[in-house]
Amino acid sequence: MPAPTIRQSLRRLWALDKFSYSLRAFIALTGIMALCWTQDAMHQLIPLFLGVIASALAETDDSWQGRLNALLVTLACFSVASVAVELLFPMPWVFAASMALASFCLTMLGALGERYARIAQATLILSVYTMIGVDQRDGAQVNFWHEPMLLVAGAAWYGLLSVIWQALFTHQPVQQSLAVLFRELGRFLKLKSALFEPIRGVELEDKRLALAKQNGKVVAALNASKEIILNRVDSARPGQKISRYLKLYFMAQDIHERASSSHYPYNELAEAFFHSDVLFRCQRLLRQQGWACQQLGEAIQLRQSFDYGGHSSQALADLQASMEHLRIQSNPAWRSLLRSLRALASNLGTLNNLLSNANNPDALADEQDSSLLDRSPRSLKDIIGRIRLQLTPTSLLFRHALRLAIALSVGYGMLHLIHPEEGYWIILTTLFVCQPNYGATRKKLMQRIGGTVIGLVLGWALFDLFPGALIQAMFAVVAGVVFFANRATRYMLSTAAITLMVMFCFNQVGDGYGLIVPRLVDTLLGALIAGLAVFLILPDWQGRRLNQVVANTLSCNSRYLQQIMRQYAEGKRDDLAYRLARRNAHNADAALSSTLANMLMEPGHFRKEADVGFRFLVLSHTLLSYLSALGAHRGEPLASAVGPGLISQAASILASSLDEVAQNLVEKTPVVIHSDAEEELAKALEQLPEEMDDRERLVQSELALICRQLSPLRTLAAHVLRDPVSINAPG
């Protein structure tokens, strides 16, 4: 492959999501540094830089109009918070009470959505930056508005750049989010292909677990893309480009549903067709489709045309030839399995068609309902209602808000008790490190301490190697850019970078060496307070709410099943109700995976149910894959899905059973482990007459597979509740 040209390399660089963010930060920091240097006003550098950082932390994706509105709200919050700190600072008791109340109230704004949570968090951070600035004055008399003005000016400067950037490059975030989505889909397809390994006796649980974890990443990418597109669709009619991206998003949803589907237990297929290459053909085609999804993501990011090529078409033809060879052999034992393979091949063929037309999504657009659900609050009544729902100790947000308020108060008391130099870095560290759960706090705590140590050591070395003020000013800008580029993905590196930036900035106006020991001590104290707070104050141990998370997966799967059967009764229509039920089911599956990952970082006593949880995750994801198969094969209305027939009744019973187990988990009541009625239903569903229509056969066989999942799900649900007694349902 020839080396890329300079133009191609620059185009790839421009397409990176971190590059535009880093470039904005570079322009903002360089502009401030140049202004302070030329005006001989380096004493104003630190508050201006800190204002830029706070403004960037408050930034969320939006259209330029939405970003402008958010910026005005952010600047108003910053101004009020900063002036309040200046006025209340001389009164420690009043200040401490106000800080605790403000931190609780601002954190509770997270109930309204990510945008409000970001602004609230950034407002708290700017408040601490104001404290640091006041502390640096050492009693020098200045106007109370001086520090707030500089902080807000820095925030406004970055915010203005952000608004202008968004107006000029409004579609770039959409392209980047869709690129991430298709890359994650590609990885999901490749992991799914591993399930078709044509080897006998392979234990699939580890592979299914890896697939469930990757499904969480796909769901996160789908949610991120949806929010970014929604911010640009708004209430107006979407433009041509956004309409195209919306169709690509719907295509990704369709690919995800089809890729998630399972048509038969893979071990039984491997056993039956061990001497055939048919599963190898399935694996090869699915892997190629995974590569194609990743290439599509790259094409979207680089704004290039996507050529699917003919390799997958040949692989599909080879698969069909292999299946035809098996059909000709007329083995009676393979009859039902071949029908499942035909459904699988049909699904893979539809995937092939989707990817073949990805360069022209209009050819695929048969959506009758392209609306997206906007969860943002619409009125003051809605805002008050959402916050009121969270004002309970059972709410994770309420616990985090209360915990943070107490932790910041303890930090404030600590700095007054021991009077350390630069003591307000204790509060800042606590604010950054204290997270909603123990696992996330522990991870961030270690990264914060490690990054701070690295930054201080590097700063000490660079002070000696590069004593020139101009070079150190350049290092401060570079360190700031590194912080912005890595703060969301490499927290330790970003912490090291921000530590370096602060040291170089302080060295421009004073003694940077004098910051080394106080910064290290304050970081350790702040991290200790955050760690103790999340451990002692209303701790949110994941194992204690595992029953609720598991119950949510079952109830969401029940609603997904009901929506699927409604589609079979009325005909395929990807309306908002169906897409919402599908997304909620996958979100619940991803939430269970995330909960278990957090549980593994908790102390040993609190993660003893993790093994049961992971086994449940595998079963739950398998159940979701059977539901996805039903969803993937929707089409014209199916007569047997309506009325008193077996399929309609079975679907209703299965949905009720899932809801029943979910209710047992929520209410912590004994779970019926064995149900004679469900066993009889499974046997009835597995009776598939030869004359039955293929589509009806597929629906009935998938319902049978779902029914067979209920017994192991019930058993594990009982284990989640630590219920050792097996209960049998009456016949």
Stockholm file with secondary structure:
# STOCKHOLM 1.0

chainA/1-731         MPAPTIRQSLRRLWALDKFSYSLRAFIALTGIMALCWTQDAMHQLIPLFLGVIASALAETDDSWQGRLNALLVTLACFSVASVAVELLFPMPWVFAASMALASFCLTMLGALGERYARIAQATLILSVYTMIGVDQRDGAQVNFWHEPMLLVAGAAWYGLLSVIWQALFTHQPVQQSLAVLFRELGRFLKLKSALFEPIRGVELEDKRLALAKQNGKVVAALNASKEIILNRVDSARPGQKISRYLKLYFMAQDIHERASSSHYPYNELAEAFFHSDVLFRCQRLLRQQGWACQQLGEAIQLRQSFDYGGHSSQALADLQASMEHLRIQSNPAWRSLLRSLRALASNLGTLNNLLSNANNPDALADEQDSSLLDRSPRSLKDIIGRIRLQLTPTSLLFRHALRLAIALSVGYGMLHLIHPEEGYWIILTTLFVCQPNYGATRKKLMQRIGGTVIGLVLGWALFDLFPGALIQAMFAVVAGVVFFANRATRYMLSTAAITLMVMFCFNQVGDGYGLIVPRLVDTLLGALIAGLAVFLILPDWQGRRLNQVVANTLSCNSRYLQQIMRQYAEGKRDDLAYRLARRNAHNADAALSSTLANMLMEPGHFRKEADVGFRFLVLSHTLLSYLSALGAHRGEPLASAVGPGLISQAASILASSLDEVAQNLVEKTPVVIHSDAEEELAKALEQLPEEMDDRERLVQSELALICRQLSPLRTLAAHVLRDPVSINAPG
#=GR chainA/1-731 SS CCCCCHHHHHHHHHHSHHHHHHHHHHHHHHHHHHHHHHTTCGGGHHHHHHHHHHHHHTCCCCCHHHHHHHHHHHHHHHHHHHHHHHHHTTCHHHHHHHHHHHHHHHHHGGGGCHHHHHHHHHHHHHHHHHHHHHHHTTTCCCCTTHHHHHHHHHHHHHHHHHHHHHHHSTTHHHHHHHHHHHHHHHHHHHHHHGGGCCCTTCCCHHHHHHHHHHHHHHHHHHHHHHHHHHHHHTTSCCCHHHHHHHHHHHHHHHHHHHHHCCSSCHHHHHHHTTTSSHHHHHHHHHHHHHHHHHHHHHHHHHTCCCCCCSHHHHHHHHHHHHHHHHHHTTCGGGHHHHHHHHHHHHHHHHHHHHHHTTTCGGGTCCCSCCCCCCCSCCSHHHHHHHHHHHCSTTCHHHHHHHHHHHHHHHHHHHHHHHCCTTTHHHHHHHHHHCCSSHHHHHHHHHHHHHHHHHHHHHHHHHHHHCCCHHHHHHHHHHHHHHHHHHTTTCHHHHHHHHHHHHHHHHHHHSCSGGGHHHHHHHHHHHHHHHHHHHHHSSCCCGGGGHHHHHHHHHHHHHHHHHHHHHHHHHCCCCCHHHHHHHHHHHHHHHHHHHHHHHHTTSCGGGGTTHHHHHHHHHHHHHHHHHHHHHHHTCCSCCGGGSSSSHHHHHHHHHHHHHHHHHHHHHHTCCCCCBCHHHHHHHHHHHCCCTTSCHHHHHHHHHHHHHHHHHHHHHHHHHHHTTCCCCCBCCC
#=GC SS_cons         CCCCCHHHHHHHHHHSHHHHHHHHHHHHHHHHHHHHHHTTCGGGHHHHHHHHHHHHHTCCCCCHHHHHHHHHHHHHHHHHHHHHHHHHTTCHHHHHHHHHHHHHHHHHGGGGCHHHHHHHHHHHHHHHHHHHHHHHTTTCCCCTTHHHHHHHHHHHHHHHHHHHHHHHSTTHHHHHHHHHHHHHHHHHHHHHHGGGCCCTTCCCHHHHHHHHHHHHHHHHHHHHHHHHHHHHHTTSCCCHHHHHHHHHHHHHHHHHHHHHCCSSCHHHHHHHTTTSSHHHHHHHHHHHHHHHHHHHHHHHHHTCCCCCCSHHHHHHHHHHHHHHHHHHTTCGGGHHHHHHHHHHHHHHHHHHHHHHTTTCGGGTCCCSCCCCCCCSCCSHHHHHHHHHHHCSTTCHHHHHHHHHHHHHHHHHHHHHHHCCTTTHHHHHHHHHHCCSSHHHHHHHHHHHHHHHHHHHHHHHHHHHHCCCHHHHHHHHHHHHHHHHHHTTTCHHHHHHHHHHHHHHHHHHHSCSGGGHHHHHHHHHHHHHHHHHHHHHSSCCCGGGGHHHHHHHHHHHHHHHHHHHHHHHHHCCCCCHHHHHHHHHHHHHHHHHHHHHHHHTTSCGGGGTTHHHHHHHHHHHHHHHHHHHHHHHTCCSCCGGGSSSSHHHHHHHHHHHHHHHHHHHHHHTCCCCCBCHHHHHHHHHHHCCCTTSCHHHHHHHHHHHHHHHHHHHHHHHHHHHTTCCCCCBCCC
//
